[in-house]
Amino acid sequence: MASLVGLLSRAFFIRNTATLSRNTGPKLVNATGPTLSRAAVSNTSGGVLPKPVKVPFGLTRMVIVVIPFLYVGNLISKNFAALLEEHEIFVPDDDDDDD
């Protein structure tokens, strides 16, 4: 029963990962290692597909998102370290080994 389920799920996965090759219609990907990428430049009727959508200001948007979250994470970790030190949960030892 388990082997039947495995065969059916593998067949379903392979059938649903068909890629479009140039002017020949759908063809199956290698059964041992399907490649999940879109490399098609034409559809089945031979027409050229439109260019993919380009995200304007991609790097700027990334910086606008990353910098505030890094700052908030810094504040959280600094306040948590101060809380641990205040309650003496984790306080480094003051060993004077300079002698």
N, C-alpha and C positions, 0 to 999 in steps of 0.2 A: 504494500500500500504506500509506504514512504517513497519507494523508488518511482512509483507511478506519479505521485505528487511532484517529485523532483523533476521528472521528465516533462510533465505538463507545464510546470513553472518555467523551466528552461526554454521550452518551445515558445511559450507566450512571450518571454523576454526577448528572444531572438527575433520573433516576428515583429515586435513593436519597436525594435531598434534598426529598422531598415533605413538605409540612406539612399539619397537620390544621386545616381551617377549621371554623367552628361548624356542627355538625349536617349537613354535606354530605359528609363523608368526605375521603379524601386528594385533594389537587389539586397540580398541578405548579407550581413556582415559575417566575418569569420566566427564560427561557433565557439572557438576556444577563447577568444578575447575580443568582444565587441568594442568598437571605437565609438564613443559618444561625442562626435563633433559634427559641426555643420560645415562641410567643405563644398557644398553644391553651389554652383553659380548659375545653373539653369533649371527650369522645371521640366516636367515630363513632356510638355509640348514643344520644348526647345527655346522658350522665351527666357531672356536673361532676368534674373531676380534683382529687385532693387537693392541699393546699398544699405548696409545695416545702419541703424540709428546711432549717431555719435552724440555722446553726452557732453554738452558744453561745460566748460570750467570744471572738468573732472578732478584735477589736482587741487584746485581751490576749494571745491566742495569737500574733498577728503580732509584738507587741513582744517576747515571750519568745523568738521565733526570731531576729528582726533584731538585737537588741542584742548577744547573744554573738558573732554572726558579724562585726558591725562591730568589736567589740573584738579578736577574733582577727585580722582583717585589719589592724587598726592595729598589733598586735604584730609581725606578719610583716613589714609594710613598714618599721617602725622598726628591727627587727633586720637586715633586708637593707640598709637605708641605712647602718647602722653597719658592716656587713661591707664594703660598697663603700668607705667612708671609711678603714677599717683597712687595706685592701689598696691604697689610693690609686688606685682605678680611676676614681672620680668624686669629685674633691675640688675645691670651688670655689676660684678664685684669690683670693688676699688682696691685692687692689689697693687701695692707699691713695690715693684721689683727693680727699681732703679738703683738699689744699693750696690 
